[in-house]
Each structure stands twice: as C-alpha cells, then as structure tokens.
C-alpha cells in the first residue's frame, strides 16, 4: 500500500510515517522500495503503527518507544518483566498526575483571587495574605 493510503488509514501524516521509518521504527518487514523508489507498506506496517500509537498514548518517549519495539521484535522480556514495566509506567503517570493536580490547585487559587479582586478587593487581599502565610500549599 502507498504511503498516502497508509497515512489516511492510520490517521497520521506522511511526514510522521517517514519520520518513523527514518528513526528505525519501521523496517524492511514494514516497507519495501519499489523499482520507481516509491515506498510500499505491508499489512504489518498497520499493526506496527497501532503499537506505536498505543505506546505514545501512554506517554512513551521516542527512546522508550525504540526500546519497546526492539524488545517486542526480539521477544526479549517475560510476561512478568512486562508487568513490572507497566506498573512502573503507571507509577510515573500517577506522579505526574499529582504534579498536575497541584498546578491546577494553584491556578484555581489564582483565578479565585482575581475574580474576588473584581468583586470584593478587601476580601481578595485577605485571601492573598492567607495564601502567602500558607505558602507551603
């Protein structure tokens, strides 16, 4: 299948697919060059791109993605090792979620202060003093 058809089918851009190929995420099993130098993608390319998209959806970096695909291709890990990796990735995401929750709390306080500043400047100043007094929040 030609690159445009693959891109349309997968919801990706041609540029993205070429990038994956350049980075070694797609190899000879996934893409062949025809005599006119056009790329011809196999059905395996679809499955590979699905796996890439799934890994990206859980926040894998390009380096992690390369490692995951190499390990997948080599069948390098046991099921228990994969479970450990999944648990580790979950912990990483939960930690990031806590950080984002803290950022949202601060933004909500800032917003509440700014709205209160328009409605009741005196109360807004009290809020600000309380906030700074509890700056460890």
QUIVEN-V578539 format. One record per helix or strand of 3 or more residues. SS is the DSSP state (2 for helix, 1 for strand). FROM is the first residue (numbers start at 0). TO is the last residue. If there is no record, write none. Layout:
SS;FROM;TO + SS;FROM;TO
//
This chain:
2;2;9 + 2;13;21 + 1;30;32 + 1;38;40 + 2;42;56 + 2;61;73 + 2;78;118 + 2;120;132
//
